[in-house]
Amino acid sequence: MTDNAHQVAGLLLAAGGGRRLGGRPKALLEHRGRPLIEHAVGVLRAAGCTRVHVVLGAAADAVRETARLDGCVLVDNPEWEQGMGSSLRAGLDSFSGTDVRAALVSLVDQPGIGPEAYARVLGAYKSPDSLVSAAYDGVRGHPVLFGSAHWAGIAATATGDRGARAYLKEHAGKIALVECGDIARPYDIDTVEDLLHLE
């Protein structure tokens, strides 16, 4: 896994404006006494990612002022209101010119998925052609790992809030599923009711 950590970077998508949360940016929701975005960065690092890129959008200035994101590469997505697809494209583009061979993609609003699940998916990386996904009782979920051979194809199809869904559906036969249902809970913080998951 140590070798993988140098080739695989964490990519945290944290640009959402929390429309169904009354316009409260998810990155700034409080979890364990700090902004949720800090927790998400910590999970990627604990899983073994030495390089972490963070895509910001809604309230980006406030996130920069409030959250401790030292050592992260911060990527602004001015098109964040178009949905997660634009953030995924911005994040993958931010690896241009680096020696990163794969991106381990994290969503800021899934605090029930801890370092163990991310490390399991990271450990399945084999080459820039890798496509890996966590699974929950056999059903594909997050996190996902995209080898660099797939980035152009993902960027070309990532629109709206679908992210890489269309690309993954088209390449389903190539995806290595890594069961994580025993160590993670893949809920999203999408609505006011979901806030009870925060600690």
C-alpha positions in Angstrom: 0.0 0.0 0.0 2.9 2.3 0.5 3.8 2.2 -3.2 0.2 2.9 -4.0 0.1 6.0 -1.8 2.7 7.7 -3.9 0.9 7.0 -7.1 -2.7 7.6 -5.9 -3.9 11.0 -4.8 -7.0 11.8 -2.8 -9.5 13.9 -4.6 -12.1 15.5 -2.3 -15.2 17.0 -4.0 -16.4 19.7 -1.6 -18.0 22.4 -3.8 -21.7 21.7 -3.2 -24.0 24.5 -1.9 -26.3 22.3 0.1 -29.4 23.3 -1.8 -31.6 20.8 0.2 -30.0 22.0 3.4 -31.3 25.5 2.9 -28.2 26.7 1.1 -25.7 25.6 3.9 -22.5 24.6 2.1 -21.7 21.0 3.1 -18.0 21.7 3.5 -18.7 24.0 6.5 -21.2 21.7 8.4 -19.8 21.0 11.8 -18.7 17.4 12.6 -16.8 16.5 15.8 -16.2 20.2 16.5 -14.6 21.1 13.1 -15.8 21.8 9.5 -16.9 18.6 7.8 -14.3 19.2 5.0 -11.4 18.9 7.6 -12.8 15.5 8.6 -12.9 14.3 5.0 -9.3 15.4 4.3 -8.2 13.6 7.5 -9.9 10.4 6.3 -8.0 10.5 3.0 -4.7 11.1 4.7 -5.4 8.3 7.3 -6.1 6.0 4.4 -2.6 6.6 3.0 -3.0 9.5 0.5 0.0 11.7 0.9 -1.3 14.1 -1.8 -4.9 15.5 -1.5 -6.6 17.8 -3.9 -9.8 19.6 -2.7 -12.3 21.1 -5.1 -14.1 24.1 -3.6 -17.1 26.0 -4.9 -19.9 27.3 -2.7 -18.5 29.7 0.0 -15.0 28.9 -1.1 -13.6 32.0 0.6 -15.3 31.1 3.9 -14.0 27.5 3.6 -10.5 28.8 3.2 -10.8 31.1 6.2 -12.5 28.5 8.5 -11.0 25.1 7.7 -7.5 23.9 8.2 -6.5 22.5 4.9 -2.7 22.8 5.2 -0.8 20.8 2.6 -3.8 20.3 0.3 -4.0 21.5 -3.3 -7.1 23.7 -3.4 -8.9 23.7 -6.7 -11.6 26.4 -7.4 -14.6 25.3 -9.4 -16.4 28.4 -10.7 -19.0 26.2 -12.3 -19.9 24.4 -9.1 -23.6 25.2 -9.5 -23.7 23.0 -12.6 -23.3 19.9 -10.3 -20.8 17.3 -9.2 -19.7 16.6 -12.8 -18.1 20.0 -13.1 -16.2 19.4 -9.8 -15.0 16.0 -10.9 -13.7 17.5 -14.2 -11.9 20.3 -12.3 -10.4 17.9 -9.9 -9.1 15.5 -12.5 -7.8 18.4 -14.5 -5.8 19.6 -11.5 -3.6 16.5 -11.7 -2.3 17.6 -15.2 1.5 17.8 -15.1 1.9 15.7 -11.9 3.1 12.1 -11.6 -0.3 11.0 -10.1 -1.4 7.7 -11.7 -4.9 7.5 -10.1 -7.4 9.5 -8.1 -9.2 8.2 -5.0 -12.4 10.2 -5.1 -14.2 11.2 -1.9 -17.4 13.1 -1.4 -17.4 15.6 1.5 -20.9 14.6 2.7 -20.2 10.9 3.6 -18.7 10.9 7.1 -19.9 7.3 7.7 -17.1 6.1 5.3 -13.9 6.0 7.3 -10.2 5.4 6.5 -10.6 1.7 6.5 -12.9 1.7 3.4 -10.7 4.2 1.6 -7.6 2.1 2.4 -9.3 -1.0 1.1 -10.1 0.7 -2.2 -6.6 2.3 -2.4 -5.1 -1.1 -1.9 -6.8 -2.5 -5.0 -4.9 -0.1 -7.3 -2.8 -1.9 -9.8 -2.0 0.4 -12.7 -3.2 3.6 -14.4 -5.9 1.4 -16.1 -7.4 0.5 -12.7 -11.1 1.2 -12.0 -12.0 0.4 -8.4 -15.2 0.9 -6.4 -16.3 0.2 -2.9 -19.4 -2.0 -2.8 -22.0 -2.4 -0.1 -23.6 -5.8 -0.2 -22.4 -6.1 -3.7 -23.8 -2.8 -4.9 -21.3 -0.2 -6.2 -20.9 2.9 -4.1 -18.2 5.3 -2.8 -15.3 5.8 -2.7 -14.1 5.1 -6.2 -10.6 5.0 -7.7 -10.0 6.2 -11.2 -6.7 5.3 -12.9 -5.4 8.1 -15.1 -6.1 6.1 -18.3 -9.8 6.8 -17.6 -9.7 10.5 -16.7 -10.3 11.8 -20.2 -13.3 9.5 -20.7 -14.7 10.4 -17.4 -14.3 14.1 -17.9 -16.0 13.8 -21.3 -19.1 12.3 -19.8 -19.2 14.0 -16.3 -22.2 16.3 -16.5 -24.8 17.6 -14.0 -24.9 15.7 -10.7 -24.1 12.3 -12.3 -20.4 12.6 -11.9 -18.8 9.5 -13.4 -22.0 7.4 -13.3 -22.4 7.1 -17.1 -18.7 6.2 -17.6 -18.8 3.6 -14.9 -22.0 2.1 -16.3 -20.4 1.8 -19.7 -17.2 0.2 -18.2 -18.9 -1.9 -15.6 -17.0 -5.0 -16.6 -13.7 -3.4 -15.8 -14.6 -2.3 -12.3 -13.0 -4.1 -9.4 -15.6 -4.1 -6.6 -14.2 -4.0 -3.0 -16.7 -5.0 -0.4 -16.9 -2.3 2.4 -20.3 -3.0 3.9 -18.6 -4.5 7.0 -16.6 -1.3 7.8 -18.5 1.7 6.5 -22.0 3.3 6.3 -22.4 5.1 2.9 -25.1 7.6 3.8 -25.1 11.1 2.4 -25.8 14.4 4.3 -28.3 15.8 1.8 -31.3 17.0 3.8 -32.0 18.6 7.2 -33.0 15.2 8.5 -29.6 13.8 7.5 -27.9 16.2 9.9 -28.5 13.8 12.8 -25.6 11.7 11.3 -23.2 14.5 12.2 -21.4 14.3 15.6 
